[in-house]
Amino acid sequence: MRVPGIAYWPGMIKAGRISDGLFDLMDLFNTSLALAGIKDKIPTERYIDGVDQSSFLLADDGQTSRQAVFSYNQAEFSAIRWENFKGYFKVMQYDQPFSNISMSTFSPVGVAPWIFDIYRDPKERITRSNGDYEWLYGPILQLQTQHAATFVKYPKKDIGLGIGGGGDPK
């Protein structure tokens, strides 16, 4: 998802600064605790998918601390955003718009990964699966592999919603 965000803190965040660096909603937790001086309160017994973005916000030319954003379709990994590219690993077509949603109304589409240059094609209409961006497969697959490895240390847990990896909810 690409949405504009506004951070306002007079005297701390430079007024009028514009950046297109990655910042995920999940980063607010880690960033808020870091700014409050209680970064040590971030839980370590579970995976927290946020990063401290305080330097990104406070430095006049701060750079994002987030390397990638991972997207899920319900509990299944589906896409990754890295730099100005987005790669879809599981492309689903919704057959019945605006009706009761169930997994049976989704069907796989085409061969993935589908790569989009979201700076040149912000509406993601022209996939680059024809070889134009084959060089991206290496970095994107490496990021996806690193992300998948977090589930070894922190397995998905079924929390009673019919999603997750079937782990013990206790």
DSSP file (Angstrom, degrees, kcal/mol; ACC not computed):
  #  RESIDUE AA STRUCTURE BP1 BP2  ACC     N-H-->O    O-->H-N    N-H-->O    O-->H-N    TCO  KAPPA ALPHA  PHI   PSI    X-CA   Y-CA   Z-CA
    1    1 A M              0   0    0      0, 0.0     2,-0.6     0, 0.0    80,-0.0   0.000 360.0 360.0 360.0 137.4    0.0    0.0    0.0
    2    2 A R        +     0   0    0      2,-0.0     0, 0.0     0, 0.0     0, 0.0  -0.939 360.0 152.2-121.9 108.5    1.2    3.4   -0.8
    3    3 A V        -     0   0    0     -2,-0.6     2,-0.1     0, 0.0     0, 0.0  -0.977  44.9-106.9-133.4 148.5   -0.4    6.2    1.1
    4    4 A P        -     0   0    0      0, 0.0     2,-0.3     0, 0.0    16,-0.0  -0.408  34.4-163.9 -71.4 151.7    0.9    9.6    2.1
    5    5 A G        -     0   0    0     -2,-0.1     2,-0.5     2,-0.0     0, 0.0  -0.975   8.4-151.8-134.7 150.8    1.8   10.2    5.7
    6    6 A I        -     0   0    0     -2,-0.3     2,-0.5     2,-0.0     0, 0.0  -0.988   6.2-170.3-125.8 128.2    2.3   13.4    7.7
    7    7 A A        -     0   0    0     -2,-0.5     2,-0.5    50,-0.1    -2,-0.0  -0.982   9.9-174.9-116.8 124.8    4.6   13.6   10.7
    8    8 A Y        +     0   0    0     -2,-0.5     6,-0.1     7,-0.1    -2,-0.0  -0.973  23.3 140.5-128.0 119.2    4.3   16.9   12.7
    9    9 A W    >>  -     0   0    0     -2,-0.5     4,-2.7     4,-0.3     3,-2.4  -0.608  43.6-136.3-156.0  88.4    6.5   17.8   15.6
   10   10 A P  T 34 S+     0   0    0      0, 0.0     4,-0.1     0, 0.0    -2,-0.0  -0.167  89.0  12.8 -53.7 134.1    7.6   21.4   15.6
   11   11 A G  T 34 S+     0   0    0      2,-0.3     3,-0.1     1,-0.1     0, 0.0   0.268 129.3  55.8  84.0 -11.8   11.3   21.9   16.5
   12   12 A M  T <4 S+     0   0    0     -3,-2.4     2,-0.5     1,-0.3    -1,-0.1   0.723 101.8  46.9-117.3 -45.4   12.0   18.2   16.0
   13   13 A I  S  < S-     0   0    0     -4,-2.7    -2,-0.3    47,-0.0    -1,-0.3  -0.903  92.3-112.6-105.8 126.9   10.8   17.3   12.5
   14   14 A K    >   -     0   0    0     -2,-0.5     3,-1.3    43,-0.3     2,-0.1  -0.342  34.1-119.1 -60.0 126.1   11.9   19.6    9.7
   15   15 A A  T 3  S+     0   0    0      1,-0.2    -1,-0.1    -2,-0.1    -7,-0.1  -0.419  92.4  15.5 -66.8 138.8    8.9   21.5    8.3
   16   16 A G  T 3  S+     0   0    0      1,-0.3    -1,-0.2    -2,-0.1     2,-0.1   0.449  84.5 149.9  80.7   0.9    8.2   20.9    4.6
   17   17 A R    <   -     0   0    0     -3,-1.3     2,-0.4     1,-0.0    -1,-0.3  -0.448  27.4-163.3 -69.6 137.9   10.5   17.8    4.3
   18   18 A I        +     0   0    0     -2,-0.1     2,-0.3     2,-0.0    -1,-0.0  -0.977  14.2 166.0-124.3 137.0    9.4   15.3    1.7
   19   19 A S        -     0   0    0     -2,-0.4    44,-0.0     2,-0.1    43,-0.0  -0.991  31.7-158.8-146.1 150.1   10.5   11.7    1.4
   20   20 A D        +     0   0    0     -2,-0.3     3,-0.1     2,-0.0    -1,-0.0   0.080  50.8 135.7-113.4  21.3    9.4    8.6   -0.4
   21   21 A G        -     0   0    0      1,-0.1     2,-0.2    35,-0.1    -2,-0.1  -0.317  65.3 -93.3 -67.1 152.5   11.2    6.3    2.0
   22   22 A L        +     0   0    0     44,-0.3    44,-0.5    42,-0.0     2,-0.3  -0.477  48.7 167.1 -69.9 132.2    9.4    3.2    3.2
   23   23 A F        -     0   0    0     -2,-0.2     2,-0.3    41,-0.1    46,-0.0  -0.929  16.5-159.2-145.6 119.6    7.5    3.6    6.5
   24   24 A D    >   -     0   0    0     -2,-0.3     3,-2.1     1,-0.1     4,-0.4  -0.724  28.9-118.9-102.9 151.3    5.1    0.9    7.6
   25   25 A L  T >  S+     0   0    0     -2,-0.3     3,-1.5     1,-0.3     4,-0.4   0.845 114.5  62.8 -53.8 -35.3    2.2    1.3   10.1
   26   26 A M  T >> S+     0   0    0      1,-0.3     4,-0.7     2,-0.2     3,-0.7   0.713  89.7  69.3 -65.3 -19.4    3.9   -1.4   12.2
   27   27 A D  H <> S+     0   0    0     -3,-2.1     4,-2.6     1,-0.2    26,-0.4   0.703  80.5  76.4 -72.0 -18.7    6.9    0.9   12.6
   28   28 A L  H <> S+     0   0    0     -3,-1.5     4,-2.5    -4,-0.4    -1,-0.2   0.867  91.5  53.8 -60.7 -36.5    4.9    3.3   14.8
   29   29 A F  H <> S+     0   0    0     -3,-0.7     4,-2.1    -4,-0.4     5,-0.2   0.977 114.2  38.0 -62.9 -57.1    5.2    0.9   17.8
   30   30 A N  H  X S+     0   0    0     -4,-0.7     4,-2.2     1,-0.2    22,-0.2   0.899 118.5  50.1 -62.4 -41.7    9.0    0.6   17.7
   31   31 A T  H  X S+     0   0    0     -4,-2.6     4,-2.7    20,-0.4    -1,-0.2   0.913 109.8  50.3 -64.8 -43.9    9.5    4.3   16.8
   32   32 A S  H  X S+     0   0    0     -4,-2.5     4,-1.7    -5,-0.3    -1,-0.2   0.912 112.0  47.1 -62.6 -43.2    7.2    5.5   19.6
   33   33 A L  H  <>S+     0   0    0     -4,-2.1     5,-2.7    -5,-0.2     4,-0.4   0.888 112.4  50.2 -66.7 -37.6    9.0    3.4   22.2
   34   34 A A  H ><5S+     0   0    0     -4,-2.2     3,-1.2     1,-0.2     5,-0.2   0.930 111.2  48.2 -65.0 -44.6   12.4    4.6   20.9
   35   35 A L  H 3<5S+     0   0    0     -4,-2.7    -1,-0.2     1,-0.3    -2,-0.2   0.810 109.9  53.0 -66.1 -29.4   11.3    8.3   21.0
   36   36 A A  T 3<5S-     0   0    0     -4,-1.7    -1,-0.3    -5,-0.2    -2,-0.2   0.528 116.1-116.8 -81.8  -6.0    9.9    7.8   24.6
   37   37 A G  T < 5S+     0   0    0     -3,-1.2    -3,-0.2    -4,-0.4     3,-0.2   0.694  89.7 104.4  79.6  18.9   13.3    6.3   25.7
   38   38 A I    > < +     0   0    0     -5,-2.7     3,-2.3    -6,-0.2    -4,-0.2  -0.195  25.6 136.7-125.6  41.8   11.9    2.9   26.5
   39   39 A K  G >   +     0   0    0      1,-0.3     3,-1.6    -6,-0.3    -5,-0.1   0.777  66.5  70.1 -57.9 -26.9   13.1    0.9   23.5
   40   40 A D  G 3  S+     0   0    0      1,-0.3    -1,-0.3    -3,-0.2    -2,-0.1   0.567  84.8  70.7 -69.7  -6.8   14.0   -1.9   26.0
   41   41 A K  G <   +     0   0    0     -3,-2.3    -1,-0.3    -8,-0.1    -2,-0.2   0.475  67.1 114.8 -87.5  -3.7   10.2   -2.5   26.5
   42   42 A I  S <  S-     0   0    0     -3,-1.6     6,-0.0    -4,-0.1    -3,-0.0  -0.554  78.6-110.2 -67.7 124.4    9.8   -4.0   23.0
   43   43 A P        -     0   0    0      0, 0.0     5,-0.2     0, 0.0    -1,-0.1  -0.214  31.6-173.6 -58.1 143.2    8.8   -7.6   23.6
   44   44 A T  S    S+     0   0    0      3,-0.1    -2,-0.0     1,-0.1     4,-0.0   0.491  73.5  74.0-113.3  -9.4   11.4  -10.2   22.6
   45   45 A E  S    S+     0   0    0      2,-0.1     2,-0.3   109,-0.0    -1,-0.1   0.564 104.2  36.9 -82.6  -6.9    9.4  -13.4   23.2
   46   46 A R  S    S-     0   0    0    108,-0.0     2,-0.5     2,-0.0   108,-0.1  -0.944  96.1 -94.0-138.5 160.5    7.4  -12.7   20.0
   47   47 A Y        -     0   0    0     -2,-0.3     2,-0.6   103,-0.1    -3,-0.1  -0.626  32.0-164.4 -79.4 126.1    8.2  -11.3   16.6
   48   48 A I        -     0   0    0     -2,-0.5     2,-0.8    -5,-0.2    -6,-0.0  -0.951   6.3-158.2-110.4 114.0    7.6   -7.6   16.3
   49   49 A D        +     0   0    0     -2,-0.6     2,-0.3     2,-0.0   -23,-0.1  -0.179  59.0  99.1 -90.2  43.1    7.6   -6.6   12.6
   50   50 A G        -     0   0    0     -2,-0.8     2,-0.3   -23,-0.1   -23,-0.2  -0.898  55.7-152.4-122.4 156.4    8.3   -2.9   13.2
   51   51 A V        -     0   0    0     -2,-0.3     2,-0.6   -27,-0.2   -20,-0.4  -0.933  30.6-100.4-126.1 153.5   11.6   -1.0   13.0
   52   52 A D        +     0   0    0     -2,-0.3     3,-0.2   -22,-0.2     4,-0.1  -0.615  39.3 173.5 -73.2 115.5   12.7    2.1   14.8
   53   53 A Q     >  +     0   0    0     -2,-0.6     4,-1.9   -26,-0.4     5,-0.2   0.119  41.6 114.4-108.9  18.2   12.2    4.9   12.3
   54   54 A S  H  > S+     0   0    0      1,-0.2     4,-2.8     2,-0.2     5,-0.3   0.886  77.9  49.5 -61.3 -39.3   13.1    7.8   14.7
   55   55 A S  H  > S+     0   0    0      1,-0.2     4,-1.9     2,-0.2    -1,-0.2   0.854 108.3  54.9 -68.2 -31.8   16.3    8.8   12.8
   56   56 A F  H  4 S+     0   0    0     -3,-0.2     6,-0.3     6,-0.2    -1,-0.2   0.895 115.9  38.2 -63.7 -40.7   14.2    8.8    9.6
   57   57 A L  H  < S+     0   0    0     -4,-1.9   -43,-0.3     1,-0.1    -2,-0.2   0.885 122.4  39.5 -77.7 -40.1   11.8   11.2   11.1
   58   58 A L  H  < S+     0   0    0     -4,-2.8     2,-0.3    -5,-0.2    -3,-0.2   0.801  94.3  82.8 -89.2 -31.1   14.2   13.4   13.1
   59   59 A A  S >< S-     0   0    0     -4,-1.9     3,-2.0    -5,-0.3   -45,-0.1  -0.566  79.8-129.6 -75.9 137.7   17.2   13.8   10.8
   60   60 A D  T 3  S+     0   0    0      1,-0.3    -1,-0.1    -2,-0.3    -4,-0.0   0.808 111.5  23.2 -57.3 -30.4   16.7   16.6    8.2
   61   61 A D  T 3  S+     0   0    0    -44,-0.1    -1,-0.3     2,-0.0    -4,-0.1  -0.091  93.7 165.2-123.9  33.4   17.8   14.2    5.5
   62   62 A G    <   -     0   0    0     -3,-2.0     2,-0.3    -6,-0.3    -6,-0.2  -0.147  25.6-143.4 -56.9 143.0   17.0   10.9    7.4
   63   63 A Q        -     0   0    0      1,-0.1    -4,-0.1   -44,-0.0    -6,-0.1  -0.795  27.1 -94.6-106.5 150.5   16.8    7.7    5.5
   64   64 A T        -     0   0    0     -2,-0.3   -41,-0.1     1,-0.1    -1,-0.1  -0.274  19.1-154.4 -61.6 146.2   14.3    4.9    6.1
   65   65 A S  S    S+     0   0    0    -43,-0.2     2,-0.5   -14,-0.1    -1,-0.1   0.421  71.0  94.5 -96.6  -2.9   15.4    2.1    8.3
   66   66 A R        -     0   0    0    -44,-0.5   -44,-0.3     1,-0.2     3,-0.1  -0.800  51.0-173.9 -96.2 126.6   12.9   -0.3    6.6
   67   67 A Q        -     0   0    0     -2,-0.5    16,-0.5     1,-0.3     2,-0.3   0.824  67.4  -3.2 -85.6 -34.5   14.3   -2.4    3.8
   68   68 A A  E     -A   82   0A   0     14,-0.1     2,-0.4    75,-0.1    -1,-0.3  -0.981  55.2-134.7-154.9 160.3   11.1   -3.9    2.6
   69   69 A V  E     -A   81   0A   0     12,-2.0    12,-2.9    -2,-0.3     2,-0.4  -0.994  22.1-151.2-121.6 130.0    7.4   -4.2    3.3
   70   70 A F  E     -A   80   0A   0     -2,-0.4     2,-0.3    10,-0.2    10,-0.2  -0.844   8.9-156.1-104.5 135.8    5.7   -7.7    3.2
   71   71 A S  E     -A   79   0A   0      8,-3.0     7,-2.9    -2,-0.4     8,-1.5  -0.850   4.7-161.4-114.5 147.9    2.1   -8.1    2.2
   72   72 A Y  E     -A   77   0A   0     -2,-0.3     2,-0.7     5,-0.3     5,-0.2  -0.947  19.2-144.8-127.1 146.5   -0.3  -10.9    3.1
   73   73 A N  E >  S-A   76   0A   0      3,-3.0     3,-1.9    -2,-0.4     2,-0.4  -0.930  83.4 -50.4-106.4 102.2   -3.6  -12.1    1.6
   74   74 A Q  T 3  S-     0   0    0     -2,-0.7    89,-0.1     1,-0.3    -2,-0.0  -0.576 125.1 -21.5  59.1-117.3   -5.2  -13.2    4.8
   75   75 A A  T 3  S+     0   0    0     -2,-0.4     2,-0.5    -3,-0.1    -1,-0.3   0.382 119.7  94.9-100.2   4.8   -2.5  -15.5    6.4
   76   76 A E  E <  S-A   73   0A   0     -3,-1.9    -3,-3.0    14,-0.0    14,-0.1  -0.837  79.1-117.3-105.0 131.0   -0.6  -16.2    3.2
   77   77 A F  E     +A   72   0A   0     -2,-0.5    -5,-0.3    -5,-0.2     3,-0.1  -0.384  43.4 160.9 -58.6 132.8    2.4  -14.2    2.0
   78   78 A S  E     +     0   0A   0     -7,-2.9    11,-3.4     1,-0.4    12,-1.7   0.662  48.9   5.6-129.0 -30.1    1.6  -12.6   -1.3
   79   79 A A  E     -AB  71  88A   0     -8,-1.5    -8,-3.0     9,-0.3     2,-0.4  -0.978  46.6-147.6-156.5 164.2    3.9   -9.7   -2.1
   80   80 A I  E     -AB  70  87A   0      7,-2.1     7,-2.7    -2,-0.3     2,-0.5  -1.000   8.4-151.9-138.2 137.5    7.0   -7.6   -1.2
   81   81 A R  E     +AB  69  86A   0    -12,-2.9   -12,-2.0    -2,-0.4     2,-0.4  -0.953  22.9 169.1-107.2 125.5    7.7   -3.9   -1.7
   82   82 A W  E >   -AB  68  85A   0      3,-2.7     3,-2.6    -2,-0.5   -14,-0.1  -0.985  59.9 -43.7-140.4 125.2   11.4   -3.2   -2.1
   83   83 A E  T 3  S-     0   0    0    -16,-0.5     0, 0.0    -2,-0.4     0, 0.0  -0.315 124.2 -23.6  50.3-126.9   12.8    0.2   -3.2
   84   84 A N  T 3  S+     0   0    0     -3,-0.1    34,-1.6    33,-0.0    35,-0.7   0.120 123.5  88.8 -99.7  24.1   10.5    1.3   -6.1
   85   85 A F  E <   -BC  82 117A   0     -3,-2.6    -3,-2.7    32,-0.2     2,-0.4  -0.887  53.7-163.0-122.1 151.1    9.5   -2.2   -7.0
   86   86 A K  E     -BC  81 116A   0     30,-2.2    30,-2.4    -2,-0.3     2,-0.5  -0.998   6.6-164.3-131.2 129.9    6.7   -4.5   -6.0
   87   87 A G  E     -BC  80 115A   0     -7,-2.7    -7,-2.1    -2,-0.4     2,-0.6  -0.963   6.2-154.6-117.2 122.6    6.8   -8.3   -6.5
   88   88 A Y  E     +BC  79 114A   0     26,-2.9    26,-2.0    -2,-0.5    -9,-0.3  -0.846  14.3 177.0 -96.0 124.2    3.6  -10.4   -6.2
   89   89 A F  S    S+     0   0    0    -11,-3.4     2,-0.5    -2,-0.6    23,-0.2   0.738  77.9  33.4 -95.7 -29.3    4.3  -14.0   -5.4
   90   90 A K  S    S-     0   0    0    -12,-1.7     2,-0.6   -14,-0.1    -1,-0.3  -0.928  73.6-168.8-130.6 107.8    0.7  -15.1   -5.1
   91   91 A V        -     0   0    0     -2,-0.5    18,-2.3    18,-0.3     2,-0.4  -0.855   8.8-172.9-101.7 124.5   -1.7  -13.3   -7.5
   92   92 A M  E     -D  108   0B   0     -2,-0.6     2,-0.5    16,-0.2    14,-0.0  -0.914  15.1-148.1-120.6 143.6   -5.3  -13.8   -6.8
   93   93 A Q  E     -D  107   0B   0     14,-2.6    14,-1.7    -2,-0.4     2,-0.7  -0.936  14.6-139.2-109.6 131.1   -8.4  -12.8   -8.8
   94   94 A Y  E     -D  106   0B   0     -2,-0.5    12,-0.2    12,-0.2    11,-0.0  -0.807  16.2-171.0 -91.7 117.5  -11.5  -12.0   -6.9
   95   95 A D  S    S+     0   0    0     10,-2.7    -1,-0.1    -2,-0.7    11,-0.1   0.729  74.0  41.0 -83.9 -23.5  -14.4  -13.4   -8.8
   96   96 A Q  S >  S-     0   0    0      9,-0.3     3,-1.2     4,-0.1    -1,-0.2  -0.716  78.5-155.9-130.2  81.9  -17.4  -11.9   -7.0
   97   97 A P  T 3  S+     0   0    0      0, 0.0     3,-0.1     0, 0.0    -2,-0.0  -0.263  73.5   6.6 -62.6 143.2  -16.8   -8.3   -6.0
   98   98 A F  T 3  S+     0   0    0      1,-0.2     2,-0.2     0, 0.0     3,-0.1   0.714 105.0 106.4  61.7  26.4  -18.7   -6.9   -3.1
   99   99 A S  S <  S-     0   0    0     -3,-1.2    -1,-0.2     1,-0.1     2,-0.2  -0.568  87.8 -50.5-116.0-172.8  -20.2  -10.1   -2.0
  100  100 A N        -     0   0    0     -2,-0.2     2,-0.5    -3,-0.1    -1,-0.1  -0.419  63.5-132.2 -61.1 127.1  -19.5  -12.4    0.9
  101  101 A I        +     0   0    0     -2,-0.2     2,-0.3    -3,-0.1    -1,-0.1  -0.706  40.2 149.3 -89.4 128.5  -15.7  -13.0    0.9
  102  102 A S    >   -     0   0    0     -2,-0.5     3,-2.1     1,-0.0     4,-0.3  -0.965  58.7-106.1-146.7 160.1  -14.4  -16.5    1.3
  103  103 A M  G >  S+     0   0    0     -2,-0.3     3,-1.4     1,-0.3    -2,-0.0   0.759 115.3  68.7 -61.0 -22.4  -11.3  -18.1   -0.1
  104  104 A S  G 3  S+     0   0    0      1,-0.3    -1,-0.3     3,-0.0    -3,-0.0   0.697  91.9  60.0 -70.0 -17.0  -13.4  -20.0   -2.6
  105  105 A T  G <  S+     0   0    0     -3,-2.1   -10,-2.7    -9,-0.1     2,-0.4   0.507  95.1  77.7 -88.4  -3.0  -14.1  -16.7   -4.4
  106  106 A F  E <   -D   94   0B   0     -3,-1.4   -12,-0.2    -4,-0.3   -14,-0.0  -0.836  59.8-175.2-103.8 143.1  -10.4  -16.2   -5.1
  107  107 A S  E     -D   93   0B   0    -14,-1.7   -14,-2.6    -2,-0.4    -3,-0.0  -0.999  31.1-104.2-137.2 142.3   -8.5  -18.0   -7.8
  108  108 A P  E     -D   92   0B   0      0, 0.0     2,-0.4     0, 0.0   -16,-0.2  -0.294  35.1-155.6 -62.0 146.1   -4.8  -18.0   -8.7
  109  109 A V        -     0   0    0    -18,-2.3   -18,-0.3     1,-0.1     0, 0.0  -0.990  40.4 -40.8-128.7 126.4   -3.9  -16.0  -11.7
  110  110 A G  S    S-     0   0    0     -2,-0.4     2,-0.5     1,-0.0   -19,-0.2   0.112  85.9 -46.4  62.8-169.3   -0.8  -16.4  -14.0
  111  111 A V  S    S-     0   0    0      2,-0.1   -21,-0.1   -21,-0.1    -1,-0.0  -0.878  71.1-110.9-105.7 131.7    2.7  -17.2  -13.1
  112  112 A A  S    S+     0   0    0     -2,-0.5   -23,-0.2   -23,-0.2     2,-0.1  -0.711  81.6  63.7-107.2 161.1    4.4  -15.3  -10.3
  113  113 A P        -     0   0    0      0, 0.0     2,-0.5     0, 0.0   -24,-0.2   0.358  60.2-171.6 -83.2 144.2    6.4  -13.4   -9.4
  114  114 A W  E     -C   88   0A   0    -26,-2.0   -26,-2.9    -2,-0.1     2,-0.4  -0.886  11.0-154.7 -95.3 128.8    4.8  -10.4  -11.1
  115  115 A I  E     -C   87   0A   0     -2,-0.5    13,-3.3   -28,-0.2     2,-0.4  -0.894  12.3-175.6-110.9 134.8    7.1   -7.4  -10.9
  116  116 A F  E     -C   86   0A   0    -30,-2.4   -30,-2.2    -2,-0.4     2,-0.9  -0.986  25.0-141.9-127.1 139.5    6.0   -3.8  -11.1
  117  117 A D  E  >  -C   85   0A   0     -2,-0.4     4,-2.6     9,-0.4     3,-0.3  -0.873  20.9-167.7 -93.3 101.2    8.0   -0.6  -11.1
  118  118 A I  T  4 S+     0   0    0    -34,-1.6   -33,-0.1    -2,-0.9    -1,-0.1   0.581  80.5  58.3 -77.2  -7.6    5.6    1.5   -9.0
  119  119 A Y  T  4 S+     0   0    0    -35,-0.7    -1,-0.2     2,-0.1   -34,-0.1   0.872 117.8  31.7 -80.6 -40.9    7.4    4.8   -9.8
  120  120 A R  T  4 S+     0   0    0     -3,-0.3    -2,-0.2   -36,-0.2    -1,-0.1   0.773 136.7  27.4 -82.2 -27.8    6.8    4.3  -13.5
  121  121 A D    ><  +     0   0    0     -4,-2.6     3,-2.2     1,-0.1    -1,-0.2  -0.610  66.4 169.9-136.0  71.3    3.5    2.5  -13.2
  122  122 A P  T 3  S+     0   0    0      0, 0.0    -1,-0.1     0, 0.0    -4,-0.1   0.717  79.9  54.9 -63.0 -21.1    1.9    3.5   -9.9
  123  123 A K  T 3  S-     0   0    0      3,-0.0    -5,-0.1     0, 0.0    -2,-0.0   0.433 106.6-128.1 -90.5   1.5   -1.4    1.8  -10.8
  124  124 A E    <   +     0   0    0     -3,-2.2     3,-0.1    -7,-0.1    -6,-0.1   0.942  63.3 136.3  53.5  57.2    0.5   -1.5  -11.3
  125  125 A R        +     0   0    0      1,-0.2     2,-0.7    -4,-0.1    -1,-0.1   0.670  55.0  60.0-104.1 -23.5   -1.0   -2.2  -14.7
  126  126 A I  S    S-     0   0    0     -5,-0.1    -9,-0.4    -9,-0.1    -1,-0.2  -0.876  73.0-154.9-115.3 102.2    2.1   -3.4  -16.6
  127  127 A T        -     0   0    0     -2,-0.7     3,-0.2    -3,-0.1   -11,-0.2  -0.439   9.1-148.1 -73.6 147.6    3.8   -6.4  -15.1
  128  128 A R    > > +     0   0    0    -13,-3.3     5,-0.9     1,-0.2     3,-0.7  -0.227  60.7 119.7-107.8  41.2    7.5   -6.9  -15.8
  129  129 A S  T 3 5 +     0   0    0      1,-0.2    -1,-0.2   -14,-0.1   -13,-0.1   0.410  52.8  85.5 -85.0   3.2    7.4  -10.7  -15.8
  130  130 A N  T 3 5S-     0   0    0     -3,-0.2    -1,-0.2     1,-0.0    -2,-0.1   0.308 118.6 -86.6 -89.4  10.6    8.7  -10.8  -19.4
  131  131 A G  T X 5S+     0   0    0     -3,-0.7     3,-1.2     0, 0.0     4,-0.2   0.284  98.2 115.6 107.6 -10.6   12.3  -10.6  -18.4
  132  132 A D  T 3 5S+     0   0    0      1,-0.3     3,-0.2     2,-0.1    -3,-0.1   0.857  92.1  25.9 -58.5 -35.1   12.8   -6.8  -18.1
  133  133 A Y  T > <S+     0   0    0     -5,-0.9     3,-2.0     1,-0.1     4,-0.4  -0.082  75.5 129.4-123.0  33.4   13.4   -7.1  -14.4
  134  134 A E  G X   +     0   0    0     -3,-1.2     3,-1.5     1,-0.3     4,-0.5   0.821  68.8  69.0 -57.5 -30.1   14.8  -10.6  -14.0
  135  135 A W  G 3  S+     0   0    0      1,-0.3     3,-0.4    -4,-0.2    -1,-0.3   0.722  90.7  63.5 -61.7 -20.7   17.7   -9.0  -12.0
  136  136 A L  G <> S+     0   0    0     -3,-2.0     4,-2.5     1,-0.2     5,-0.3   0.740  82.4  76.9 -75.3 -23.6   15.2   -8.2   -9.3
  137  137 A Y  H <> S+     0   0    0     -3,-1.5     4,-2.8    -4,-0.4     5,-0.3   0.889  91.5  54.3 -56.9 -41.0   14.4  -11.8   -8.5
  138  138 A G  H  > S+     0   0    0     -4,-0.5     4,-2.2    -3,-0.4    -1,-0.2   0.972 113.8  37.2 -58.6 -60.0   17.7  -12.3   -6.6
  139  139 A P  H  > S+     0   0    0      0, 0.0     4,-2.2     0, 0.0    -1,-0.2   0.898 119.8  48.3 -61.9 -39.9   17.3   -9.4   -4.1
  140  140 A I  H  X S+     0   0    0     -4,-2.5     4,-2.3     1,-0.2    -2,-0.2   0.917 112.6  47.3 -68.6 -42.1   13.5   -9.9   -3.7
  141  141 A L  H  X S+     0   0    0     -4,-2.8     4,-2.4    -5,-0.3    -1,-0.2   0.867 110.5  53.6 -66.3 -35.0   13.8  -13.7   -3.2
  142  142 A Q  H  X S+     0   0    0     -4,-2.2     4,-2.3    -5,-0.3    -2,-0.2   0.926 110.3  46.5 -64.3 -44.4   16.6  -13.1   -0.7
  143  143 A L  H  X S+     0   0    0     -4,-2.2     4,-2.4     1,-0.2    -2,-0.2   0.905 112.7  49.9 -63.1 -41.5   14.4  -10.6    1.3
  144  144 A Q  H  X S+     0   0    0     -4,-2.3     4,-2.6     2,-0.2    -2,-0.2   0.889 110.2  50.7 -65.3 -38.9   11.5  -13.1    1.2
  145  145 A T  H  X S+     0   0    0     -4,-2.4     4,-1.7     2,-0.2    -2,-0.2   0.911 110.7  48.7 -65.0 -43.1   13.7  -15.9    2.4
  146  146 A Q  H  X S+     0   0    0     -4,-2.3     4,-0.6     2,-0.2    -2,-0.2   0.909 112.7  48.6 -62.1 -41.7   15.0  -13.8    5.3
  147  147 A H  H >< S+     0   0    0     -4,-2.4     3,-1.2     1,-0.2     4,-0.4   0.923 109.4  51.8 -64.4 -44.4   11.4  -12.9    6.2
  148  148 A A  H >< S+     0   0    0     -4,-2.6     3,-1.4     1,-0.3     4,-0.3   0.825  99.9  65.1 -62.0 -31.6   10.3  -16.5    6.0
  149  149 A A  H >X S+     0   0    0     -4,-1.7     3,-1.4     1,-0.3     4,-1.0   0.754  87.2  69.4 -64.9 -23.5   13.1  -17.5    8.4
  150  150 A T  H <X S+     0   0    0     -3,-1.2     4,-2.5    -4,-0.6    -1,-0.3   0.789  89.9  63.2 -65.1 -24.4   11.5  -15.4   11.2
  151  151 A F  H <4 S+     0   0    0     -3,-1.4    -1,-0.3    -4,-0.4    -2,-0.2   0.644  93.7  62.3 -75.5 -13.2    8.7  -18.0   11.2
  152  152 A V  H <4 S+     0   0    0     -3,-1.4    -1,-0.2    -4,-0.3    -2,-0.2   0.938 114.8  31.2 -71.9 -48.7   11.2  -20.7   12.3
  153  153 A K  H  < S+     0   0    0     -4,-1.0    -2,-0.2     1,-0.3    -3,-0.1   0.860 135.9  30.2 -75.4 -36.5   12.0  -18.8   15.6
  154  154 A Y  S  < S-     0   0    0     -4,-2.5    -1,-0.3    -5,-0.2    -2,-0.1  -0.741  86.5-160.4-124.7  80.9    8.5  -17.3   15.9
  155  155 A P        -     0   0    0      0, 0.0    -3,-0.1     0, 0.0    -4,-0.1  -0.222  29.0 -97.4 -64.2 151.2    6.0  -19.8   14.3
  156  156 A K        -     0   0    0     -5,-0.1    11,-0.6     9,-0.1     2,-0.4  -0.381  41.1-149.1 -62.1 144.4    2.6  -18.7   13.2
  157  157 A K  B     -e  167   0C   0      9,-0.1     2,-0.7     8,-0.1    11,-0.1  -0.960  14.2-124.0-121.2 138.3    0.0  -19.5   15.8
  158  158 A D        -     0   0    0      9,-1.0     6,-0.2    -2,-0.4    -2,-0.0  -0.704  24.7-172.7 -76.6 117.9   -3.7  -20.3   15.2
  159  159 A I        -     0   0    0     -2,-0.7    -1,-0.1     4,-0.5     5,-0.1   0.073  56.3 -89.5-103.9  23.9   -5.5  -17.8   17.3
  160  160 A G  S    S+     0   0    0      3,-0.3    -2,-0.1     1,-0.0     4,-0.1   0.595 106.0 102.7  84.8  10.2   -8.9  -19.3   16.8
  161  161 A L  S    S-     0   0    0      2,-0.3     3,-0.1     0, 0.0    -3,-0.0   0.303  98.3-105.0-106.3   8.4   -9.8  -17.3   13.6
  162  162 A G  S    S+     0   0    0      1,-0.3     2,-0.3     0, 0.0    -4,-0.1   0.662  90.9  98.6  78.1  15.2   -9.1  -20.2   11.3
  163  163 A I        +     0   0    0     -6,-0.1    -4,-0.5   -89,-0.1    -1,-0.3  -0.822  48.3  56.8-127.0 169.0   -5.8  -18.7   10.1
  164  164 A G  S    S-     0   0    0     -2,-0.3    -6,-0.2    -6,-0.2   -89,-0.1  -0.505  94.0 -58.3 105.8-174.4   -2.2  -19.2   11.0
  165  165 A G  S    S-     0   0    0     -2,-0.2    -1,-0.2     1,-0.0    -8,-0.1   0.278  70.8-104.5 -94.9  10.8    0.2  -22.1   11.0
  166  166 A G        +     0   0    0     -3,-0.3    -9,-0.1     1,-0.2    -2,-0.1   0.648  66.6 156.9  79.1  13.1   -1.7  -24.4   13.3
  167  167 A G  B     -e  157   0C   0    -11,-0.6    -9,-1.0     1,-0.1    -1,-0.2  -0.191  57.3 -78.8 -66.9 165.4    0.6  -23.7   16.2
  168  168 A D        -     0   0    0      1,-0.2    -1,-0.1   -11,-0.1    -9,-0.0  -0.534  36.8-150.3 -67.4 120.5   -0.5  -24.2   19.8
  169  169 A P              0   0    0      0, 0.0    -1,-0.2     0, 0.0   -12,-0.1   0.500 360.0 360.0 -74.0  -1.2   -2.6  -21.2   20.7
  170  170 A K              0   0    0      0, 0.0    -2,-0.1     0, 0.0   -11,-0.0   0.487 360.0 360.0 -80.2 360.0   -1.6  -21.5   24.4
